[in-house]
């Protein structure tokens, strides 16, 4: 049985769906602070906080867990700058609790939800896994610190892990069963679509003076279902005896904020007013992945390689959730 922490959240719930498709049994642990109970697609669910070691111990006592995929974390770069203590407590202390309970129960396989935020300002584009890691935010530092903890555990204990460094997750389940739903929403594409839907008056573009072709930040957007499939492949890689590794996940192509707006206007057929605002702290100008290692070693191949189809799944989900048709 696979334990998925944060399995009621955006990426976690999509990964649970892919694990179930691959015929794994899954138990979800989530405190529902940002996830949604209706996104838990397995009958095995425990509502608890990963900082509660006794509660985690009881989960491992109850279920025959053989591996863990770990999503439970705080994830906002600007919030981490304003509230770093919360990020270190949840993302570091919570993960340490989880690892110690795994060790107590002899569970040795771990798939970690990391982030491109570990890189900071890139020296070259696209970014390979051996690029220097200089995170610009407490959020990015917590992800890098966990990776360092995992490397130490792998050296000292009978333990193997895969760390998946995501670029920008986007889109929603093509089946429409689950989707992106944050409160408040912080991700660019759903915010742009909420403007298109009339739920927001305009989009704020944070930073128009970056050294990019149109002055706005550039990001590599990867469909959430492609992210989820990579977690299944990473788990199977570990089950086959694969060594501890780090992999980038992205499509290898970047889109600027202004390009995202144009594509969203095209998909929705609606105008999207924008206002320019200052840069946010912690945001690099460009983040684009070199995903070739994951393709080569995990056999991963994203289904969605262009932004417009990703936006289409997000728009379909938003219409379903808010009855906007």
Residue pairs with C-beta under 8 A, 6 or more apart in sequence:
1 24
1 25
1 26
1 27
1 44
1 63
1 64
1 65
1 66
2 19
2 24
2 25
2 26
2 27
2 65
2 66
2 67
2 68
2 69
2 235
3 26
3 27
3 28
3 29
3 59
3 60
3 63
3 65
3 67
3 68
3 69
4 12
4 15
4 16
4 19
4 26
4 27
4 28
4 29
4 68
4 69
4 71
5 12
5 28
5 29
5 30
5 50
5 68
5 69
5 70
5 71
5 72
5 98
6 12
6 29
6 30
6 35
6 70
6 71
6 72
6 73
6 113
7 13
7 15
7 16
7 26
7 28
7 29
7 30
7 35
7 39
7 40
7 42
7 45
7 71
8 28
8 30
8 32
8 35
8 36
8 37
8 39
8 40
8 45
9 30
9 34
9 35
9 39
9 71
9 72
10 169
10 180
10 181
10 182
10 224
11 71
11 113
11 166
11 169
11 224
11 227
11 228
12 28
12 30
12 35
12 69
12 71
12 72
12 113
13 35
13 36
13 39
13 40
13 41
13 178
14 173
14 178
14 224
14 225
14 227
14 228
15 69
15 71
15 227
15 228
15 231
15 232
16 26
16 28
16 40
16 41
16 42
17 41
17 173
17 177
17 178
17 228
18 225
18 228
18 229
18 231
18 232
19 26
19 69
19 231
19 232
19 235
20 26
20 41
20 42
22 232
22 236
24 232
24 235
25 42
25 44
26 42
26 44
27 42
27 44
27 45
27 46
27 59
27 63
27 65
28 40
28 42
28 44
28 45
28 46
29 45
29 46
29 47
29 48
29 50
29 56
29 59
29 72
30 40
30 45
30 47
30 72
31 47
31 48
31 49
31 50
31 72
32 47
34 182
34 183
36 181
37 45
39 178
39 181
41 177
41 178
44 63
46 55
46 59
48 55
48 56
48 59
49 55
49 94
50 56
50 72
50 90
50 94
50 95
50 97
50 98
51 89
51 90
51 93
51 94
51 97
52 97
53 97
53 100
53 101
56 97
56 98
56 101
57 101
57 104
59 65
60 101
60 102
60 104
60 105
60 107
65 105
65 107
66 107
66 109
67 107
67 109
67 110
67 111
67 235
67 238
67 239
68 98
68 102
68 107
68 109
68 110
68 111
69 110
69 111
69 113
69 231
69 235
70 95
70 98
70 110
70 111
70 112
70 113
71 113
72 90
72 94
73 90
73 91
73 94
73 95
73 113
73 142
74 80
74 86
74 87
74 90
74 91
74 139
75 139
76 139
76 186
77 117
77 137
77 139
77 140
77 280
77 282
77 283
78 186
78 280
78 281
78 282
79 86
79 87
79 139
80 86
80 87
80 137
80 138
80 139
80 140
80 142
80 282
81 137
81 138
81 281
81 282
84 138
87 138
87 139
87 142
88 138
88 142
91 139
91 142
91 143
91 146
92 142
92 145
92 146
92 149
95 146
95 149
96 149
99 110
99 149
99 150
99 153
102 108
102 110
102 159
103 153
103 157
103 159
108 157
108 158
108 159
108 160
109 160
109 161
109 235
109 238
109 239
110 150
110 159
110 160
110 161
110 162
110 238
111 161
111 162
111 164
111 231
111 234
111 235
111 238
112 146
112 147
112 150
112 161
112 162
112 163
112 164
113 164
113 166
114 143
114 146
114 147
114 163
114 164
114 165
114 166
114 246
115 139
115 140
115 143
115 165
115 166
116 127
116 165
116 166
116 167
116 168
116 220
116 248
116 250
116 287
116 289
117 135
117 136
117 137
117 139
117 140
117 143
118 133
118 135
118 140
118 143
118 144
118 147
118 165
119 127
119 131
119 132
119 133
119 134
119 135
119 140
119 165
119 284
119 287
120 132
120 133
120 134
120 135
120 136
120 140
120 284
121 134
121 136
121 284
121 285
122 131
122 284
122 286
122 287
122 288
123 131
123 132
124 131
125 254
125 286
125 288
126 220
126 250
126 252
126 288
126 289
126 290
127 248
127 287
127 288
127 289
127 290
128 248
128 290
128 293
129 165
129 246
129 247
129 248
129 290
129 293
133 144
135 141
135 143
135 144
136 281
136 282
136 283
136 284
137 281
137 282
139 282
140 282
147 163
147 246
150 161
150 163
150 244
151 244
153 159
153 161
154 160
154 161
154 244
160 238
160 242
160 243
160 244
161 238
161 244
162 234
162 235
162 237
162 238
162 242
162 244
162 245
162 246
162 247
163 245
163 246
163 247
164 227
164 230
164 231
164 234
164 247
164 249
164 294
165 246
165 247
165 248
165 249
165 289
166 222
166 227
166 249
166 250
167 219
167 220
167 221
167 222
167 248
167 249
167 250
167 287
167 288
167 289
168 187
168 188
168 219
168 220
168 221
168 222
168 250
168 287
169 187
169 221
169 222
169 223
169 224
169 227
170 180
170 187
170 189
170 221
170 222
170 223
170 224
170 307
170 310
170 311
170 314
171 180
171 189
171 221
171 223
171 224
171 225
171 304
171 310
171 311
171 313
171 314
172 178
172 179
172 180
172 224
172 313
172 314
172 316
172 317
173 179
173 224
173 225
173 313
173 317
174 225
174 313
176 316
176 317
176 320
179 313
179 314
179 317
179 318
179 320
179 321
180 187
180 189
180 190
180 224
180 314
180 317
181 321
182 190
185 191
185 194
188 219
188 257
188 260
189 221
189 260
189 264
189 310
189 311
189 314
190 314
190 318
191 200
191 203
192 203
192 260
192 261
192 264
192 272
193 264
193 268
193 311
193 314
193 315
193 318
194 200
194 318
195 201
195 202
195 203
195 272
195 273
196 264
196 265
196 268
196 270
196 271
196 272
196 315
197 268
197 270
197 318
197 319
197 322
197 324
199 322
201 273
202 272
202 273
202 274
202 275
203 261
203 272
203 273
203 274
203 275
204 274
204 275
204 276
204 277
205 216
205 257
205 258
205 274
205 275
205 276
205 277
206 217
206 277
206 278
206 279
206 280
206 283
207 215
207 216
207 217
207 277
207 278
207 279
207 280
207 283
208 215
208 216
208 276
209 215
209 279
210 216
210 217
210 218
210 279
210 285
210 286
211 285
212 218
212 256
212 285
212 286
213 256
214 256
214 258
214 259
216 256
216 257
216 258
217 256
217 257
217 283
217 284
217 285
217 286
218 254
218 255
218 256
218 285
218 286
218 287
218 288
219 254
219 255
219 286
219 287
219 288
220 250
220 251
220 252
220 253
220 254
220 255
220 287
220 288
220 289
221 251
221 255
221 260
221 307
221 310
222 249
222 250
222 251
222 289
222 302
222 304
223 302
223 303
223 304
223 309
223 310
223 313
225 303
225 304
226 249
226 300
226 302
226 303
226 304
227 249
229 300
230 247
230 249
230 294
230 298
230 300
233 298
233 299
233 300
234 247
234 298
237 245
237 297
237 298
242 297
245 297
247 291
247 293
247 294
247 297
247 298
247 300
248 289
248 290
248 291
248 293
248 294
249 289
249 291
249 294
249 300
250 288
250 289
250 291
251 289
251 291
251 302
251 304
251 305
252 288
252 289
252 290
252 291
252 292
253 288
253 305
254 286
254 287
254 288
255 263
255 307
259 307
260 307
260 311
261 272
261 274
263 307
263 308
263 311
264 272
264 311
264 315
265 271
265 272
266 308
267 308
267 311
267 312
267 315
268 315
291 300
291 302
294 300
295 301
304 310
304 313
318 324
319 325
